[in-house]
Amino acid sequence: MSEEALIGLFVATVQFGTLVFLAALGELIAERAGVLNLGVEGMMAMGAVSGFMVGLETGSPWAAFFAAAAVGALVGGLHALVSVVLGADQVVSGLALTIGGLGLAAYVGRNVVGERPETLFTDLGIAGLADIPWIGEIFFDQPPVVYLTVLLGIAGWFVLARTRLGLAIRAAGESAPTTDTAGHSVMALRSGAVMVGGACAGAAGSFLSLYMAPGWVEGMVAGRGWIAVALVIFGAWRPGRLALGALLFGFTLALQPRLQSFDIELLGVEVNRISPALLGILPFVLTVVVLVIISWRYRHRPSPAPAALGLPYRREER
Amino acid sequence: MDDGVVAAFVFVGPVGDAGWTWAHDQGRRHAEDATGATTLFVENVPEVAEDFRAVVVDFIENEGADVIFGTSFGYMDPMEELAGEYPNVVFEHASGFKMNDTNFGNFFGRMYQPRYLSGMAAGAMTEADQIGYVAAFPIPEVLRGINAFTLGAQRVNPDVEVHVTWTFTWFDPAIEGDSAAALIEAGADVIAMHQDSTAPGLAAQEAGARWVSYNSDMSAFAPDAFITAPVWNWGPYYARIIEAVGAGTYSPGAYWGGMDDEIVALAPLAADVPADVSAEIDEVAAQLIDGSWDVFTGEIRDQDGNVVVADGETMEDGAMLGMTFFVEGVVGSATP
């Protein structure tokens, strides 16, 4: 494997990792507040199409990015309305959001299929640092969304772990009645978390349509939203582990095409003969493995999953 | 003029995909202009029997469709059923292999012919003697395309290698673009492809490499990278079928047309393709059109060096349709 190819592998790892991390961070926040949202795929599609259209109209990738986040928050708000405010089943509402979001995105974007915006996100090339051999290209010559996502991840961790708001959000996900008794509005906390989650998913969608695969066409999210949902479990609901998991998942996504181009022998096995189809399911296999490990390690203790995850809360039903 | 004919098209994707469905829609427009028939279409019809049925029944019962064109492989079984239920309507299926004796036929094109020509252009343009091929699924249609492309590239450049990466997608721009980027990082300076997205071309342009697209002339998407493309041209066939239906002379067949019938063609070459190569491409195209020569003419060896087509022999259609090997010069696995 040449040096350029190896660097390319890690550059793509960071980009795929960013894509799934941003979406998964949003899902993690929603789940920590007790709301499972299986609509990530649909929210990403809505973000991808609306971001692309705003980019086409304004020529500004940042306007597109924030518009996509706003649309994601609105779509997430629908899930909040149905499952938090009205107390409907979160699984059903989330699945409806994925199916409906994909369909609506296809409808909204039907006239911009195949168009190309003038302005896309470009690699930043941080002065001085980008020229460092190896790590320069991998870490300091990425599009700005990558760095923003790192900041968002740190902010997400800080708010959840170190602030009163974060404590309240986590409390809403562990025991809604207790949170309610402590004087916090469970409905506001949960709805807010779901909308922030939607914003992250929408923004991730625009990273796809304005950088990774410029353009809009139906189906372009191609299951990355489901990878984000799996990633939250893989990360055991913690932002730090989520980041590690995202890089690992990103690595398997980046490895899929690259492994086929090289001859690599590992312990006598020709690794590059591993079917790329098999490689594609690796993130999901890893998730199941982690689930098994979690349930084994936590067999005598409460699981790391938020205790009230998926449970609607109505005050009168206490 | 068959003014009375109503022809209905069922598309698997959006007409704006710049690829497969776009090409079929161009064919529909051509046929409408050429025959004066009324044409209807529905986009994004999934390959699910119930969905397909609902669309087709509506076309027949409410719109008076006389002929239904289904443009995706997965429509085959419901088309066969519907052909039995509506004996007075003609059903024509792209890329399938089922038919009956009265009102159900199938059609496809010998895409391997223009793929060979596009391979010649790519073989001339690669300086690294390494071409990357972003491949969809390991099925005969795709393998045949890769082999034809490779044979064409070897004709003008005996040292060329074609490196294949499988994506297991027809349409996933992120993976397809990244696969092209990976092939370029590994040393390829020309990218060919078999999916319906333009992402490999954008990746090639970004990296300063060149690109052979597919389905349609995609030069507008990556003008600096674009070399040429093997393209579909369904219009004349659609027009012929519509005319036959109007005249009452339709009889179903299993049509596999080549460049002689114009159902497949080569898009215009980029300006910097050398003139001698361009002239040789024209020469070979003329042979393909007059039938004096075809692509899989021996001697052809597979990846392991076994002779698969003996010197002077030409592969039968059946063997071509069931192709499961890679020719010598392809790097990668035909059975990933």
Contacts between the chains, C-beta under 8 A, distances in Angstrom:
chain1	res1	chain2	res2	distance
A	1	B	186	7.9
A	2	B	185	7.4
A	2	B	186	6.9
A	2	B	187	6.9
A	4	B	185	5.2
A	5	B	182	7.2
A	5	B	185	4.3
A	5	B	186	4.9
A	5	B	187	7.9
A	7	B	185	7.7
A	8	B	181	6.5
A	8	B	182	6.3
A	8	B	185	3.7
A	9	B	182	7.6
A	9	B	185	7.9
A	12	B	178	5.6
A	12	B	181	7.0
A	12	B	182	7.3
A	16	B	174	7.8
A	16	B	178	7.7
A	19	B	174	7.8
A	106	B	14	7.4
A	106	B	44	6.7
A	110	B	14	6.4
A	110	B	16	7.0
A	111	B	16	7.4
A	113	B	14	5.3
A	113	B	16	3.4
A	113	B	17	6.2
A	113	B	18	7.7
A	114	B	16	5.0
A	114	B	17	6.7
A	114	B	18	4.3
A	114	B	22	7.7
A	114	B	198	7.6
A	114	B	221	7.9
A	116	B	221	6.6
A	208	B	174	6.3
A	212	B	173	7.9
A	212	B	174	5.1
A	212	B	177	7.1
A	212	B	178	7.7
A	213	B	173	3.3
A	213	B	174	4.5
A	213	B	176	7.8
A	213	B	177	5.3
A	213	B	197	7.5
A	213	B	199	5.0
A	213	B	202	7.8
A	214	B	202	5.9
A	215	B	173	6.8
A	215	B	198	6.8
A	215	B	199	7.7
A	215	B	202	7.8
A	217	B	14	7.1
A	217	B	16	7.9
A	217	B	17	6.1
A	217	B	171	7.2
A	217	B	173	6.9
A	217	B	197	6.9
A	218	B	13	7.5
A	218	B	14	6.0
A	218	B	44	6.9
A	219	B	171	5.8
A	219	B	172	7.6
A	220	B	171	7.8
A	220	B	172	7.3
A	220	B	173	5.2
A	220	B	174	7.1
A	222	B	169	7.3
A	222	B	171	7.9
A	222	B	172	4.3
A	222	B	174	6.7
A	222	B	175	7.3
A	224	B	174	7.4
A	253	B	175	7.5
A	253	B	178	7.7
A	254	B	178	6.8
A	254	B	182	7.9
A	256	B	167	7.9
A	256	B	175	7.0
A	256	B	179	8.0
A	257	B	134	8.0
A	257	B	165	4.8
A	257	B	167	6.8
A	257	B	175	6.9
A	257	B	178	5.9
A	257	B	179	3.6
A	257	B	182	4.4
A	257	B	183	7.5
A	258	B	182	4.4
A	258	B	185	7.7
A	258	B	186	7.5
A	260	B	164	7.3
A	260	B	165	4.7
A	260	B	166	6.5
A	260	B	332	6.2
A	260	B	333	7.7
A	260	B	336	7.3
A	261	B	132	7.7
A	261	B	163	5.8
A	261	B	165	6.1
A	261	B	182	6.0
A	261	B	183	6.0
A	261	B	186	4.1
A	262	B	186	6.7
A	273	B	333	6.6
A	275	B	336	5.1
A	276	B	165	7.8
A	276	B	166	5.0
A	276	B	167	7.4
A	276	B	168	6.2
A	276	B	336	5.8
A	277	B	166	7.7
A	277	B	168	5.0
A	277	B	336	7.0
A	280	B	168	6.5
